[in-house]
């Protein structure tokens, strides 16, 4: 495996994602973003872009799939504690550009905690019942707050460590 090529490819993908996030901010929607504008902003040629993506929608779709794939395993905590939120924060920190783009693409309210994943991960394996209304409301409140904190953290460039953000979140739920 050629690690230099892999590092270059990762760097190119990062620059393309950053370019897409910037263009989304300027254009307002994905259908107004052009491959030409992305390539100019990322400092690459069109053939480099097309080597990885069919179009801007494919870029967005691959980014969303990567976020979902990376997050799905992190929601499998043990039955007593549920998801490991510190590990989720570490994953976000390690993949900042993908998550910034995920928020800009409007994946739900954000790509971090979705109700269906949170509900499934928080329910004991043998529980077949629907969660009570209070559980659903609590989970939705927590999910929205978690997403808001993560969005702010990402927008500020993740200046705090994942552990510091985790302490902020713990302080709010105590």
Helices and strands as residue ranges (DSSP letters): H 3-27, G 30-32, H 35-42, H 46-52, H 56-72, G 73-75, H 85-94, H 96-105, H 115-122, H 133-155, H 162-173
